[in-house]
Amino acid sequence: QLPSSSPTLKPSVVPSVEPSVMPTVSAAPTMFGRAEIEFSYDIQTNRVDGASILSGDGNTITSDLITATTTVLLNLLDSAENKSGQNLANFSEDFPVVIDSAFDIMCRPPQPGVNCVLIRSVVTVFIDRDETPDIVEEIILDGLFQSFSDGSFADALP
């Protein structure tokens, strides 16, 4: 694992039991406040099934969905503030959006040449210690699902 910041001094030649002169401050996310939020949605494709989406064989659907989800999430986190004007949660590129699964489902109504696929995604955020995780999760899920109905998810697709 990479250090959270650059070293403050040059490394010593000989190990020492003495503490360093300068304290090291880390701005990297910690496991405290980490929340993995799972959600599912369905998509329609032109003859691309769930297995092909996950493998990326001949398509960029997984990376496109990850890009769109990340874009929507970042916009949501930028606009969602707590009472003191701070972000409710933060996103780290060290914990990217993940597409966990892609299952073929029946299209309703069935359409020739169209595959319907249920996508299961996971977003990881770091919740402010003053926030209630369940409320933050609800706000994020509401925002993600709203992005499907208002078209902002589709607009975020590359």
RADAJO-V652213 format. One record per residue. N is the residue number from 1. RES is the residue in one small letter. SS is DSSP state (2 for helix, 1 for strand, 0 for the rest). OMEGA is omega in degrees with one decimal (* if undefined). NEAR is the number of other ideal C-beta (glycine too) atoms within 10 Angstrom. Layout:
BEGIN
N:RES:SS:OMEGA:NEAR ; N:RES:SS:OMEGA:NEAR
END
This chain:
BEGIN
1:q:0:-177.5:5 ; 2:l:0:175.7:6 ; 3:p:0:-176.8:9 ; 4:s:0:177.2:13 ; 5:s:0:178.8:11 ; 6:s:0:177.7:6 ; 7:p:0:-178.5:10 ; 8:t:0:179.5:11 ; 9:l:0:175.4:9 ; 10:k:0:179.8:6 ; 11:p:0:178.7:6 ; 12:s:0:179.2:9 ; 13:v:0:-177.4:6 ; 14:v:0:177.8:4 ; 15:p:0:-177.1:6 ; 16:s:0:175.5:8 ; 17:v:0:-179.8:4 ; 18:e:0:175.8:6 ; 19:p:0:179.5:7 ; 20:s:0:-177.5:11 ; 21:v:0:-176.1:7 ; 22:m:0:176.1:9 ; 23:p:0:178.0:7 ; 24:t:0:178.7:12 ; 25:v:0:-178.8:8 ; 26:s:0:175.9:9 ; 27:a:0:-179.4:6 ; 28:a:0:178.8:12 ; 29:p:0:176.4:17 ; 30:t:0:179.2:9 ; 31:m:0:177.9:6 ; 32:f:0:178.4:8 ; 33:g:0:-179.4:17 ; 34:r:1:178.9:15 ; 35:a:1:174.3:16 ; 36:e:1:-175.6:11 ; 37:i:1:-178.4:18 ; 38:e:1:174.7:12 ; 39:f:1:-177.7:15 ; 40:s:1:176.3:11 ; 41:y:1:179.5:16 ; 42:d:1:178.4:13 ; 43:i:1:173.1:17 ; 44:q:1:179.0:11 ; 45:t:1:173.7:18 ; 46:n:1:176.0:8 ; 47:r:0:176.7:9 ; 48:v:0:-177.7:18 ; 49:d:0:-177.1:15 ; 50:g:2:-179.4:20 ; 51:a:2:179.0:12 ; 52:s:2:176.8:19 ; 53:i:2:-178.4:25 ; 54:l:2:-178.1:17 ; 55:s:2:-177.2:12 ; 56:g:0:-177.8:11 ; 57:d:0:176.6:9 ; 58:g:0:179.8:8 ; 59:n:0:178.6:14 ; 60:t:0:-173.5:12 ; 61:i:2:-179.4:21 ; 62:t:2:-178.7:17 ; 63:s:2:177.7:12 ; 64:d:2:179.3:14 ; 65:l:2:177.3:22 ; 66:i:2:177.9:17 ; 67:t:2:-179.0:15 ; 68:a:2:-179.9:19 ; 69:t:2:179.4:25 ; 70:t:2:179.6:16 ; 71:t:2:179.4:18 ; 72:v:2:-179.8:22 ; 73:l:2:-180.0:23 ; 74:l:2:177.4:12 ; 75:n:2:179.7:14 ; 76:l:2:-179.7:22 ; 77:l:2:177.7:20 ; 78:d:2:-176.2:10 ; 79:s:2:-177.7:10 ; 80:a:0:-179.1:15 ; 81:e:1:175.4:11 ; 82:n:0:-176.2:14 ; 83:k:0:-178.5:7 ; 84:s:0:177.3:7 ; 85:g:0:178.8:6 ; 86:q:0:175.4:12 ; 87:n:1:177.6:18 ; 88:l:0:-176.4:20 ; 89:a:1:178.5:26 ; 90:n:1:177.9:13 ; 91:f:0:177.0:20 ; 92:s:0:177.4:12 ; 93:e:2:176.1:6 ; 94:d:2:179.3:11 ; 95:f:2:-174.2:15 ; 96:p:0:173.7:13 ; 97:v:0:-178.6:18 ; 98:v:1:168.8:16 ; 99:i:1:-175.8:17 ; 100:d:1:-177.4:11 ; 101:s:1:176.9:14 ; 102:a:1:-177.0:24 ; 103:f:1:174.7:16 ; 104:d:1:176.9:15 ; 105:i:1:179.8:13 ; 106:m:0:175.1:7 ; 107:c:0:177.4:14 ; 108:r:0:-5.7:8 ; 109:p:0:177.6:5 ; 110:p:0:-179.8:8 ; 111:q:0:179.7:10 ; 112:p:0:176.9:6 ; 113:g:0:-179.0:7 ; 114:v:1:173.1:12 ; 115:n:1:173.6:18 ; 116:c:1:-174.0:18 ; 117:v:1:175.3:23 ; 118:l:1:-178.7:14 ; 119:i:1:174.9:21 ; 120:r:1:-177.2:14 ; 121:s:1:175.3:20 ; 122:v:1:172.2:15 ; 123:v:1:178.5:26 ; 124:t:1:177.2:18 ; 125:v:1:178.0:25 ; 126:f:1:-171.5:19 ; 127:i:1:175.9:20 ; 128:d:0:-175.0:16 ; 129:r:0:179.8:7 ; 130:d:0:-176.5:11 ; 131:e:0:176.4:18 ; 132:t:0:-176.5:11 ; 133:p:2:-178.8:14 ; 134:d:2:179.8:9 ; 135:i:2:178.4:12 ; 136:v:2:178.1:22 ; 137:e:2:179.7:19 ; 138:e:2:179.4:12 ; 139:i:2:-179.6:16 ; 140:i:2:179.3:23 ; 141:l:2:177.8:14 ; 142:d:2:179.7:12 ; 143:g:2:178.4:17 ; 144:l:2:-179.3:20 ; 145:f:2:176.0:13 ; 146:q:2:-179.0:13 ; 147:s:2:176.9:22 ; 148:f:2:-176.8:14 ; 149:s:2:-178.6:8 ; 150:d:2:176.0:10 ; 151:g:0:-178.0:9 ; 152:s:2:175.6:17 ; 153:f:2:179.1:19 ; 154:a:2:178.2:10 ; 155:d:2:-178.5:11 ; 156:a:2:178.2:19 ; 157:l:0:178.9:12 ; 158:p:0:*:9
END
